[in-house]
Amino acid sequence: MTTEAQNSSRATDWILFFISLVICVAMLIWLNEWFWVALPFVLTYLVKALDVM
């Protein structure tokens, strides 16, 4: 994988992480019994953005 494609992918992963984090926090505020539905997205994109996976 080229460096440019990897940087673009990591940037996309960071953006998706922050979007899913905002959704998770919003669900925690207004739909607190359903916030766990957004947790897999938050954690998955955090791991991918940190390049652990």
Phi and psi restraints in degrees (value plus and minus 20) as a CYANA .aco file:
   2 THR   PHI     -95.6   -55.6
   2 THR   PSI     140.6   180.6
   3 THR   PHI     -85.5   -45.5
   3 THR   PSI     -60.1   -20.1
   4 GLU   PHI     -84.2   -44.2
   4 GLU   PSI     -63.5   -23.5
   5 ALA   PHI     -86.6   -46.6
   5 ALA   PSI     -57.5   -17.5
   6 GLN   PHI     -88.2   -48.2
   6 GLN   PSI     -60.9   -20.9
   7 ASN   PHI     -84.7   -44.7
   7 ASN   PSI     -59.7   -19.7
   8 SER   PHI     -85.7   -45.7
   8 SER   PSI     -60.6   -20.6
   9 SER   PHI     -86.0   -46.0
   9 SER   PSI     -62.0   -22.0
  10 ARG   PHI     -86.3   -46.3
  10 ARG   PSI     -57.9   -17.9
  11 ALA   PHI     -83.9   -43.9
  11 ALA   PSI     -61.7   -21.7
  12 THR   PHI     -83.6   -43.6
  12 THR   PSI     -61.0   -21.0
  13 ASP   PHI     -83.6   -43.6
  13 ASP   PSI     -59.1   -19.1
  14 TRP   PHI     -84.9   -44.9
  14 TRP   PSI     -62.3   -22.3
  15 ILE   PHI     -82.8   -42.8
  15 ILE   PSI     -65.5   -25.5
  16 LEU   PHI     -85.1   -45.1
  16 LEU   PSI     -54.7   -14.7
  17 PHE   PHI     -82.0   -42.0
  17 PHE   PSI     -68.4   -28.4
  18 PHE   PHI     -87.2   -47.2
  18 PHE   PSI     -56.4   -16.4
  19 ILE   PHI     -84.2   -44.2
  19 ILE   PSI     -66.2   -26.2
  20 SER   PHI     -88.8   -48.8
  20 SER   PSI     -50.1   -10.1
  21 LEU   PHI     -86.4   -46.4
  21 LEU   PSI     -62.8   -22.8
  22 VAL   PHI     -82.7   -42.7
  22 VAL   PSI     -62.7   -22.7
  23 ILE   PHI     -83.1   -43.1
  23 ILE   PSI     -61.8   -21.8
  24 CYS   PHI     -83.3   -43.3
  24 CYS   PSI     -63.7   -23.7
  25 VAL   PHI     -86.7   -46.7
  25 VAL   PSI     -59.8   -19.8
  26 ALA   PHI     -82.9   -42.9
  26 ALA   PSI     -60.6   -20.6
  27 MET   PHI     -88.5   -48.5
  27 MET   PSI     -52.3   -12.3
  28 LEU   PHI     -87.2   -47.2
  28 LEU   PSI     -52.8   -12.8
  29 ILE   PHI     -97.0   -57.0
  29 ILE   PSI     -69.6   -29.6
  30 TRP   PHI    -121.1   -81.1
  30 TRP   PSI     -49.4    -9.4
  31 LEU   PHI    -148.2  -108.2
  31 LEU   PSI      40.5    80.5
  32 ASN   PHI     -80.9   -40.9
  32 ASN   PSI     -44.2    -4.2
  33 GLU   PHI    -100.0   -60.0
  33 GLU   PSI     -28.6    11.4
  34 TRP   PHI    -134.9   -94.9
  34 TRP   PSI     -13.9    26.1
  35 PHE   PHI     -84.7   -44.7
  35 PHE   PSI     -45.1    -5.1
  36 TRP   PHI     -83.8   -43.8
  36 TRP   PSI     -39.8     0.2
  37 VAL   PHI     -84.6   -44.6
  37 VAL   PSI     -52.8   -12.8
  38 ALA   PHI    -106.5   -66.5
  38 ALA   PSI     -33.7     6.3
  39 LEU   PHI     -79.8   -39.8
  39 LEU   PSI     -62.9   -22.9
  40 PRO   PHI     -79.1   -39.1
  40 PRO   PSI     -55.3   -15.3
  41 PHE   PHI     -89.1   -49.1
  41 PHE   PSI     -63.2   -23.2
  42 VAL   PHI     -80.9   -40.9
  42 VAL   PSI     -69.4   -29.4
  43 LEU   PHI     -90.3   -50.3
  43 LEU   PSI     -58.4   -18.4
  44 THR   PHI     -83.2   -43.2
  44 THR   PSI     -67.9   -27.9
  45 TYR   PHI     -93.2   -53.2
  45 TYR   PSI     -45.5    -5.5
  46 LEU   PHI     -86.4   -46.4
  46 LEU   PSI     -65.4   -25.4
  47 VAL   PHI     -83.8   -43.8
  47 VAL   PSI     -61.7   -21.7
  48 LYS   PHI     -88.7   -48.7
  48 LYS   PSI     -58.2   -18.2
  49 ALA   PHI     -87.9   -47.9
  49 ALA   PSI     -54.4   -14.4
  50 LEU   PHI    -100.3   -60.3
  50 LEU   PSI     -22.6    17.4
  51 ASP   PHI      41.0    81.0
  51 ASP   PSI      19.2    59.2
  52 VAL   PHI    -107.7   -67.7
  52 VAL   PSI     -47.6    -7.6
